[in-house]
Amino acid sequence: MPKQNPPMKSWQIFHYARKHLGSGVLYAIFGKKNARTVDYWCQDPRSTGKEEDASDAIYGVKLLLDKLDDLGHTSVVRAAVAFFKSGTSLEEDYVPSVSDLLPSIAEEKLADFHRVAEFQAAIDRGDGSMEVEAKKRAAIEEIERTWAKYLEVCTK
């Protein structure tokens, strides 16, 4: 039986973001003067001299929220998590953009099957967790587009 995937580490989030968004986007977010620091945050501790529990912006926020929660400030922690989710597909009552929808609900439903099949094929091939995660997100995004098309068709 395969091992369960451990929770994502903060460096993995940075590494994934750099891979899919590019270094320039990260430098723009965190400041170009911090480029070396951002690159450090993206490093895998197993293949570099970086310490396993080295701090970065995401890990620092996690520690902050843990400490607030330990002191009983759960409402602030919940508000922070809600802030992080706001404007994303994880937000409650999120309605995806309808600008890139296919012409019919049937075509949207068919596209769902293709994305889910790609996700399942990645699992069957034993792709890495980040690749499978990307396929999972693509499938969920496709299903969200189908939902948006459904809402578009039903509200006319």
Backbone as a printed PyTorch tensor [residue, N CA C, xyz], in Angstrom:
tensor([[[  0.8480,  -1.1730,   0.0000],
         [  0.0000,   0.0000,   0.0000],
         [  0.8980,   1.2430,   0.0000]],

        [[  0.6100,   2.2280,  -0.8580],
         [  1.4490,   3.4220,  -0.9190],
         [  1.2970,   4.2670,   0.3340]],

        [[  2.3440,   5.0140,   0.6220],
         [  2.3070,   5.9280,   1.7540],
         [  1.2940,   7.0300,   1.4940]],

        [[  0.7040,   7.5120,   2.5610],
         [ -0.1830,   8.6620,   2.4260],
         [  0.6710,   9.8800,   2.1090]],

        [[  0.1610,  10.7740,   1.2700],
         [  0.8890,  11.9970,   0.9800],
         [  0.8980,  12.8740,   2.2220]],

        [[  2.0920,  13.2450,   2.6900],
         [  2.1430,  14.1360,   3.8540],
         [  1.6600,  15.5260,   3.4630]],

        [[  1.2910,  16.3370,   4.4500],
         [  0.8410,  17.6830,   4.1120],
         [  1.9520,  18.4600,   3.3990]],

        [[  1.5520,  19.3530,   2.5430],
         [  2.5030,  20.1430,   1.7800],
         [  3.2980,  21.0410,   2.7230]],

        [[  4.5860,  21.1410,   2.4760],
         [  5.4660,  22.0260,   3.2430],
         [  5.4440,  23.4040,   2.5960]],

        [[  5.7790,  24.4200,   3.3780],
         [  5.7310,  25.7790,   2.8470],
         [  6.7050,  25.9680,   1.6910]],

        [[  7.8810,  25.3440,   1.7410],
         [  8.8340,  25.4920,   0.6310],
         [  8.2590,  24.8930,  -0.6540]],

        [[  7.4400,  23.8310,  -0.5120],
         [  6.8420,  23.2120,  -1.6970],
         [  5.8370,  24.1560,  -2.3590]],

        [[  5.1470,  24.9470,  -1.5600],
         [  4.2060,  25.9150,  -2.1060],
         [  4.9750,  26.9490,  -2.9280]],

        [[  6.0840,  27.4520,  -2.3700],
         [  6.9060,  28.4080,  -3.1090],
         [  7.5010,  27.7780,  -4.3620]],

        [[  7.9880,  26.5500,  -4.2390],
         [  8.5810,  25.8540,  -5.3780],
         [  7.5470,  25.6900,  -6.4980]],

        [[  6.3550,  25.2690,  -6.1430],
         [  5.2660,  25.0810,  -7.1050],
         [  4.9060,  26.4160,  -7.7580]],

        [[  4.8010,  27.4660,  -6.9350],
         [  4.4540,  28.7860,  -7.4650],
         [  5.5130,  29.2750,  -8.4450]],

        [[  6.7810,  29.0740,  -8.1070],
         [  7.8440,  29.5060,  -9.0150],
         [  7.7800,  28.7200, -10.3240]],

        [[  7.4880,  27.4240, -10.2240],
         [  7.4170,  26.5870, -11.4190],
         [  6.2710,  27.0180, -12.3390]],

        [[  5.1300,  27.3360, -11.7480],
         [  3.9410,  27.6160, -12.5540],
         [  3.6940,  29.1000, -12.8140]],

        [[  4.2260,  29.9670, -11.9740],
         [  4.0370,  31.4040, -12.1730],
         [  5.2970,  32.0840, -12.6750]],

        [[  6.4440,  31.5080, -12.3500],
         [  7.7220,  32.0940, -12.7220],
         [  8.3060,  32.9270, -11.5970]],

        [[  9.6110,  33.0130, -11.5880],
         [ 10.3080,  33.7790, -10.5550],
         [  9.9080,  35.2430, -10.5720]],

        [[  9.7310,  35.7950, -11.7690],
         [  9.3950,  37.2080, -11.8830],
         [  8.1250,  37.5850, -11.1350]],

        [[  7.1360,  36.7150, -11.1720],
         [  5.8840,  36.9880, -10.4620],
         [  6.1390,  36.9870,  -8.9520]],

        [[  6.9130,  36.0140,  -8.4780],
         [  7.2210,  35.9670,  -7.0460],
         [  8.0250,  37.1930,  -6.6210]],

        [[  8.9840,  37.6140,  -7.4560],
         [  9.7760,  38.8050,  -7.1290],
         [  8.8910,  40.0440,  -7.1040]],

        [[  7.9330,  40.1100,  -8.0040],
         [  7.0190,  41.2510,  -8.0250],
         [  6.1570,  41.2870,  -6.7580]],

        [[  5.7530,  40.1170,  -6.2910],
         [  4.9220,  40.0400,  -5.0840],
         [  5.7230,  40.3800,  -3.8340]],

        [[  6.9140,  39.8010,  -3.7080],
         [  7.7040,  39.9440,  -2.4870],
         [  8.8040,  40.9990,  -2.5860]],

        [[  8.9360,  41.6310,  -3.7360],
         [  9.9320,  42.6790,  -3.9240],
         [ 11.1860,  42.1460,  -4.5900]],

        [[ 11.6440,  42.8640,  -5.6090],
         [ 12.8330,  42.4210,  -6.3480],
         [ 14.0720,  42.4030,  -5.4650]],

        [[ 14.1150,  43.2630,  -4.4550],
         [ 15.2800,  43.2780,  -3.5630],
         [ 15.3460,  41.9990,  -2.7210]],

        [[ 14.2540,  41.2600,  -2.6630],
         [ 14.1990,  40.0170,  -1.8920],
         [ 14.3070,  38.7770,  -2.7740]],

        [[ 14.8030,  38.9290,  -3.9980],
         [ 14.8530,  37.8180,  -4.9450],
         [ 15.6400,  36.6280,  -4.3900]],

        [[ 16.7910,  36.8690,  -3.7860],
         [ 17.5860,  35.7670,  -3.2370],
         [ 16.8410,  35.0620,  -2.1070]],

        [[ 16.1350,  35.8340,  -1.3000],
         [ 15.3590,  35.2500,  -0.2100],
         [ 14.2370,  34.3890,  -0.7700]],

        [[ 13.5480,  34.8870,  -1.7840],
         [ 12.4550,  34.1270,  -2.4130],
         [ 13.0060,  32.8250,  -2.9960]],

        [[ 14.1350,  32.9020,  -3.6800],
         [ 14.7520,  31.6890,  -4.2360],
         [ 15.0960,  30.7030,  -3.1230]],

        [[ 15.5620,  31.2060,  -1.9890],
         [ 15.8710,  30.3540,  -0.8380],
         [ 14.6070,  29.6690,  -0.3220]],

        [[ 13.5080,  30.4190,  -0.2760],
         [ 12.2450,  29.8500,   0.1970],
         [ 11.7830,  28.7010,  -0.6780]],

        [[ 12.1750,  28.7050,  -1.9550],
         [ 11.7430,  27.6830,  -2.9180],
         [ 12.5860,  26.4090,  -2.8640]],

        [[ 13.6740,  26.4040,  -2.1220],
         [ 14.6090,  25.2800,  -2.1310],
         [ 14.1110,  24.0850,  -1.3210]],

        [[ 14.3980,  22.9070,  -1.8420],
         [ 14.1190,  21.6470,  -1.1520],
         [ 15.2350,  21.3920,  -0.1370]],

        [[ 14.9170,  21.3150,   1.1430],
         [ 15.9600,  21.0950,   2.1490],
         [ 16.7230,  19.7780,   1.9650]],

        [[ 16.1040,  18.7840,   1.3480],
         [ 16.7780,  17.4970,   1.1650],
         [ 17.8940,  17.5620,   0.1390]],

        [[ 17.8390,  18.5210,  -0.7770],
         [ 18.8590,  18.5870,  -1.8240],
         [ 19.7110,  19.8540,  -1.7500]],

        [[ 19.5350,  20.6340,  -0.7050],
         [ 20.3390,  21.8420,  -0.5160],
         [ 20.8220,  21.8810,   0.9240]],

        [[ 21.5660,  22.8990,   1.2570],
         [ 22.0500,  23.0600,   2.6240],
         [ 21.0360,  23.7140,   3.5430]],

        [[ 19.8440,  23.9440,   3.0510],
         [ 18.7930,  24.6050,   3.8280],
         [ 18.3140,  23.6900,   4.9560]],

        [[ 18.0550,  24.2720,   6.1110],
         [ 17.5340,  23.4960,   7.2370],
         [ 16.0920,  23.0630,   6.9530]],

        [[ 15.7160,  21.9060,   7.4650],
         [ 14.3760,  21.3480,   7.2260],
         [ 13.2710,  22.2890,   7.7130]],

        [[ 13.4990,  22.9460,   8.8400],
         [ 12.4640,  23.8260,   9.3970],
         [ 12.8020,  25.3020,   9.1960]],

        [[ 13.4950,  25.6150,   8.0930],
         [ 13.8380,  27.0030,   7.7980],
         [ 12.5620,  27.8180,   7.6030]],

        [[ 12.6000,  29.0330,   8.0750],
         [ 11.4230,  29.8870,   8.0050],
         [ 11.2930,  30.5490,   6.6360]],

        [[ 10.0610,  30.7980,   6.2580],
         [  9.7450,  31.5700,   5.0700],
         [  8.4320,  32.2900,   5.3590]],

        [[  7.9620,  33.0830,   4.4250],
         [  6.7670,  33.8910,   4.6630],
         [  5.5410,  33.0400,   5.0000]],

        [[  5.3470,  31.9600,   4.2700],
         [  4.1700,  31.1130,   4.5000],
         [  4.2930,  30.3930,   5.8430]],

        [[  5.4630,  29.8430,   6.1140],
         [  5.6790,  29.1390,   7.3840],
         [  5.5370,  30.1090,   8.5580]],

        [[  6.0120,  31.3360,   8.3710],
         [  5.8800,  32.3400,   9.4290],
         [  4.4280,  32.6530,   9.7450]],

        [[  3.6110,  32.7880,   8.7100],
         [  2.1830,  33.0420,   8.9250],
         [  1.5340,  31.8430,   9.6100]],

        [[  1.9370,  30.6310,   9.2280],
         [  1.4070,  29.4170,   9.8660],
         [  1.7340,  29.4150,  11.3600]],

        [[  2.9970,  29.7300,  11.7060],
         [  3.3860,  29.7890,  13.1210],
         [  2.5890,  30.8520,  13.8690]],

        [[  2.4000,  31.9950,  13.2360],
         [  1.6250,  33.0730,  13.8420],
         [  0.2010,  32.6160,  14.1480]],

        [[ -0.4390,  31.9790,  13.1650],
         [ -1.8130,  31.5090,  13.3690],
         [ -1.8780,  30.4070,  14.4160]],

        [[ -0.8780,  29.5140,  14.4320],
         [ -0.8220,  28.4700,  15.4670],
         [ -0.7620,  29.0870,  16.8600]],

        [[  0.0750,  30.0870,  17.0240],
         [  0.2240,  30.7300,  18.3450],
         [ -1.0590,  31.4530,  18.7530]],

        [[ -1.6800,  32.1570,  17.8100],
         [ -2.9450,  32.8190,  18.1260],
         [ -4.0070,  31.8030,  18.5230]],

        [[ -4.0490,  30.6780,  17.8100],
         [ -5.0170,  29.6340,  18.1100],
         [ -4.7460,  29.0230,  19.4840]],

        [[ -3.4730,  28.8050,  19.7940],
         [ -3.1070,  28.2550,  21.1020],
         [ -3.5490,  29.1670,  22.2410]],

        [[ -3.5820,  30.4660,  21.9830],
         [ -3.9900,  31.4230,  23.0120],
         [ -5.4920,  31.6770,  23.0190]],

        [[ -6.2220,  30.9150,  22.1940],
         [ -7.6760,  31.0070,  22.1950],
         [ -8.2610,  32.0540,  21.2650]],

        [[ -7.4630,  32.6210,  20.3840],
         [ -7.9510,  33.6480,  19.4610],
         [ -8.4190,  33.0060,  18.1490]],

        [[ -9.2810,  32.0180,  18.2910],
         [ -9.7500,  31.2400,  17.1500],
         [-10.4860,  32.0990,  16.1300]],

        [[-11.2300,  33.0940,  16.5950],
         [-11.9750,  33.9410,  15.6600],
         [-11.0260,  34.7110,  14.7440]],

        [[ -9.8870,  35.1210,  15.2600],
         [ -8.9040,  35.8290,  14.4310],
         [ -8.2850,  34.8600,  13.4270]],

        [[ -8.0100,  33.6220,  13.8610],
         [ -7.4570,  32.6110,  12.9620],
         [ -8.4600,  32.3130,  11.8460]],

        [[ -9.7200,  32.1590,  12.2060],
         [-10.7530,  31.9060,  11.1870],
         [-10.8600,  33.0750,  10.2200]],

        [[-10.7780,  34.2990,  10.7410],
         [-10.8450,  35.4820,   9.8830],
         [ -9.6470,  35.5310,   8.9330]],

        [[ -8.4770,  35.1510,   9.4230],
         [ -7.2790,  35.1330,   8.5770],
         [ -7.4270,  34.0920,   7.4650]],

        [[ -7.9010,  32.9070,   7.8180],
         [ -8.0940,  31.8620,   6.8110],
         [ -9.1460,  32.3040,   5.7910]],

        [[-10.2070,  32.9410,   6.2510],
         [-11.2310,  33.4530,   5.3350],
         [-10.6330,  34.5090,   4.4040]],

        [[ -9.7410,  35.3500,   4.9370],
         [ -9.0710,  36.3510,   4.1120],
         [ -8.2370,  35.6810,   3.0240]],

        [[ -7.4920,  34.6310,   3.3860],
         [ -6.6600,  33.9350,   2.4100],
         [ -7.5040,  33.2580,   1.3280]],

        [[ -8.6780,  32.7740,   1.7020],
         [ -9.5480,  32.0930,   0.7420],
         [-10.3360,  33.0680,  -0.1190]],

        [[-10.4870,  34.3110,   0.3340],
         [-11.3300,  35.2670,  -0.3820],
         [-10.8170,  35.4880,  -1.8060]],

        [[-11.7480,  35.4760,  -2.7320],
         [-11.4070,  35.6780,  -4.1360],
         [-10.8840,  34.4450,  -4.8440]],

        [[-10.8270,  33.3170,  -4.1560],
         [-10.3770,  32.0750,  -4.7740],
         [-11.5540,  31.1160,  -4.9020]],

        [[-11.3150,  30.0010,  -5.5730],
         [-12.3810,  29.0150,  -5.7390],
         [-12.7100,  28.2970,  -4.4340]],

        [[-11.9360,  28.5260,  -3.3780],
         [-12.2430,  27.9240,  -2.0760],
         [-13.2360,  28.7600,  -1.2710]],

        [[-13.4730,  29.9670,  -1.7260],
         [-14.3850,  30.8560,  -1.0290],
         [-15.8150,  30.3400,  -1.1320]],

        [[-16.5710,  30.4720,  -0.0690],
         [-17.9810,  30.0820,  -0.0850],
         [-18.7170,  30.8840,  -1.1480]],

        [[-19.6420,  30.2610,  -1.8210],
         [-20.4650,  30.9010,  -2.8460],
         [-19.6360,  31.4620,  -3.9990]],

        [[-18.4950,  30.8660,  -4.2570],
         [-17.6400,  31.2960,  -5.3690],
         [-18.3270,  30.9720,  -6.6890]],

        [[-18.3930,  31.9350,  -7.5800],
         [-18.9330,  31.7150,  -8.9190],
         [-17.7840,  31.9300,  -9.8940]],

        [[-17.3850,  30.8900, -10.6240],
         [-16.2440,  31.0300, -11.5180],
         [-16.5450,  31.9650, -12.6880]],

        [[-15.4780,  32.4590, -13.2790],
         [-15.5970,  33.3360, -14.4400],
         [-16.2740,  32.5860, -15.5770]],

        [[-17.1350,  33.2660, -16.2910],
         [-17.8440,  32.6240, -17.3870],
         [-17.2760,  33.0350, -18.7400]],

        [[-16.1320,  33.6830, -18.7460],
         [-15.5850,  34.1940, -20.0000],
         [-15.0150,  33.0980, -20.9000]],

        [[-14.6000,  31.9770, -20.3360],
         [-13.9660,  30.9350, -21.1390],
         [-14.8100,  29.6610, -21.2300]],

        [[-16.1180,  29.8280, -21.2190],
         [-17.0000,  28.6710, -21.2590],
         [-17.1870,  28.1710, -22.6870]],

        [[-17.4140,  26.8910, -22.8050],
         [-17.7160,  26.2950, -24.1060],
         [-19.1510,  26.6610, -24.4920]],

        [[-19.5060,  26.5240, -25.7700],
         [-20.8250,  26.9810, -26.2390],
         [-22.0330,  26.2760, -25.6110]],

        [[-21.8970,  25.0000, -25.2440],
         [-23.0720,  24.2900, -24.7210],
         [-22.7370,  23.5420, -23.4370]],

        [[-23.7770,  23.2260, -22.6930],
         [-23.6060,  22.4560, -21.4620],
         [-23.0890,  21.0620, -21.7840]],

        [[-23.5080,  20.4950, -22.9130],
         [-23.0350,  19.1640, -23.3050],
         [-21.5250,  19.1690, -23.5350]],

        [[-21.0170,  20.2130, -24.1930],
         [-19.5770,  20.3050, -24.4210],
         [-18.8190,  20.4970, -23.1100]],

        [[-19.3970,  21.2700, -22.2050],
         [-18.7760,  21.4600, -20.8910],
         [-18.7120,  20.1360, -20.1300]],

        [[-19.7860,  19.3740, -20.1670],
         [-19.8050,  18.0800, -19.4710],
         [-18.7730,  17.1340, -20.0650]],

        [[-18.6340,  17.1250, -21.3740],
         [-17.6490,  16.2730, -22.0280],
         [-16.2220,  16.6860, -21.6240]],

        [[-15.9930,  17.9710, -21.5320],
         [-14.6740,  18.4600, -21.1110],
         [-14.3470,  17.9970, -19.6890]],

        [[-15.3810,  17.9000, -18.8370],
         [-15.1750,  17.3850, -17.4730],
         [-14.5780,  15.9840, -17.5140]],

        [[-15.1400,  15.1300, -18.3540],
         [-14.6780,  13.7450, -18.4370],
         [-13.2160,  13.6730, -18.8690]],

        [[-12.8320,  14.5150, -19.8240],
         [-11.4440,  14.5090, -20.3020],
         [-10.4780,  14.8990, -19.1740]],

        [[-10.8160,  15.9530, -18.4200],
         [ -9.9390,  16.4000, -17.3210],
         [ -9.8720,  15.3570, -16.2030]],

        [[-10.9930,  14.7560, -15.8690],
         [-10.9960,  13.7250, -14.8320],
         [-10.1910,  12.5140, -15.2970]],

        [[-10.2950,  12.1680, -16.5770],
         [ -9.5140,  11.0490, -17.1180],
         [ -8.0170,  11.3430, -17.0360]],

        [[ -7.6150,  12.5870, -17.3140],
         [ -6.1980,  12.9630, -17.2050],
         [ -5.7290,  12.8460, -15.7570]],

        [[ -6.5780,  13.2630, -14.8300],
         [ -6.2710,  13.1510, -13.3990],
         [ -6.0910,  11.6790, -13.0070]],

        [[ -7.0230,  10.8320, -13.4240],
         [ -6.9390,   9.4080, -13.1010],
         [ -5.7380,   8.7450, -13.7540]],

        [[ -5.4110,   9.1470, -14.9730],
         [ -4.2460,   8.5850, -15.6610],
         [ -2.9570,   8.9600, -14.9230]],

        [[ -2.8910,  10.1660, -14.4050],
         [ -1.7130,  10.5900, -13.6420],
         [ -1.5530,   9.7370, -12.3820]],

        [[ -2.6670,   9.4210, -11.7530],
         [ -2.6320,   8.5580, -10.5700],
         [ -2.1690,   7.1600, -10.9750]],

        [[ -2.7350,   6.6300, -12.0460],
         [ -2.3840,   5.2840, -12.5020],
         [ -0.9120,   5.1780, -12.9000]],

        [[ -0.3620,   6.2550, -13.4850],
         [  1.0490,   6.2570, -13.8750],
         [  1.9670,   6.3960, -12.6710]],

        [[  1.4090,   6.8400, -11.5550],
         [  2.2230,   7.0700, -10.3700],
         [  3.0010,   8.3730, -10.4380]],

        [[  2.4310,   9.3700, -11.1350],
         [  3.0860,  10.6770, -11.2150],
         [  3.2960,  11.2370,  -9.8130]],

        [[  4.1880,  12.1870,  -9.7030],
         [  4.4590,  12.8240,  -8.4160],
         [  3.2420,  13.5600,  -7.8810]],

        [[  3.2450,  13.8040,  -6.5850],
         [  2.0810,  14.4160,  -5.9450],
         [  1.7780,  15.8060,  -6.4970]],

        [[  2.8000,  16.5570,  -6.8590],
         [  2.5470,  17.9030,  -7.3920],
         [  1.8840,  17.8260,  -8.7710]],

        [[  2.2910,  16.8560,  -9.5900],
         [  1.6910,  16.7020, -10.9080],
         [  0.2400,  16.2300, -10.7830]],

        [[  0.0060,  15.2740,  -9.8870],
         [ -1.3570,  14.7880,  -9.6720],
         [ -2.2300,  15.9160,  -9.1110]],

        [[ -1.6570,  16.7020,  -8.2070],
         [ -2.3840,  17.8460,  -7.6500],
         [ -2.7790,  18.8250,  -8.7510]],

        [[ -1.8760,  19.0810,  -9.6840],
         [ -2.1740,  19.9880, -10.7950],
         [ -3.3110,  19.4320, -11.6520]],

        [[ -3.2960,  18.1280, -11.9030],
         [ -4.3690,  17.5030, -12.6890],
         [ -5.6870,  17.5660, -11.9250]],

        [[ -5.6210,  17.3770, -10.6140],
         [ -6.8270,  17.4600,  -9.7910],
         [ -7.4230,  18.8610,  -9.8750]],

        [[ -6.5720,  19.8660,  -9.7350],
         [ -7.0460,  21.2500,  -9.8060],
         [ -7.6420,  21.5600, -11.1770]],

        [[ -7.0010,  21.0510, -12.2340],
         [ -7.5270,  21.2770, -13.5860],
         [ -8.9050,  20.6440, -13.7390]],

        [[ -9.0780,  19.4510, -13.1760],
         [-10.3830,  18.7830, -13.2490],
         [-11.4350,  19.5670, -12.4710]],

        [[-11.0700,  20.0310, -11.2940],
         [-12.0130,  20.8050, -10.4820],
         [-12.3700,  22.1050, -11.1890]],

        [[-11.3770,  22.7680, -11.7920],
         [-11.6500,  24.0030, -12.5230],
         [-12.5900,  23.7510, -13.6960]],

        [[-12.4060,  22.6260, -14.3630],
         [-13.2890,  22.2940, -15.4880],
         [-14.7100,  22.0650, -14.9880]],

        [[-14.8480,  21.3660, -13.8820],
         [-16.1780,  21.1350, -13.3020],
         [-16.8050,  22.4600, -12.8740]],

        [[-15.9860,  23.3790, -12.3460],
         [-16.4920,  24.7060, -11.9750],
         [-17.0070,  25.4580, -13.2050]],

        [[-16.3250,  25.3040, -14.3410],
         [-16.7960,  25.9430, -15.5710],
         [-18.1310,  25.3420, -16.0120]],

        [[-18.2710,  24.0290, -15.8360],
         [-19.5510,  23.3940, -16.1690],
         [-20.6530,  23.9470, -15.2710]],

        [[-20.3510,  24.1120, -14.0020],
         [-21.3050,  24.6890, -13.0590],
         [-21.6770,  26.1100, -13.4880]],

        [[-20.6910,  26.8930, -13.9040],
         [-20.9600,  28.2550, -14.3640],
         [-21.8340,  28.2440, -15.6170]],

        [[-21.5670,  27.3190, -16.5230],
         [-22.3870,  27.2120, -17.7440],
         [-23.8160,  26.8210, -17.3720]],

        [[-23.9400,  25.8960, -16.4300],
         [-25.2660,  25.4850, -15.9520],
         [-26.0230,  26.6900, -15.3900]],

        [[-25.3360,  27.4930, -14.5610],
         [-25.9700,  28.6770, -14.0030],
         [-26.3500,  29.6700, -15.0900]],

        [[-25.4790,  29.8110, -16.0810],
         [-25.7490,  30.7070, -17.2100],
         [-26.9860,  30.2600, -17.9740]],

        [[-27.0870,  28.9500, -18.2340],
         [-28.2260,  28.4100, -18.9940],
         [-29.5090,  28.4740, -18.1780]],

        [[-29.4300,  28.1760, -16.8940],
         [-30.6340,  28.1230, -16.0500],
         [-31.1780,  29.4910, -15.6930]],

        [[-30.3610,  30.5180, -15.7410],
         [-30.8400,  31.8600, -15.3520],
         [-31.3330,  32.6580, -16.5360]],

        [[-31.3060,  32.0840, -17.7260],
         [-31.8090,  32.8060, -18.9100],
         [-33.2880,  32.5960, -19.0730]]])
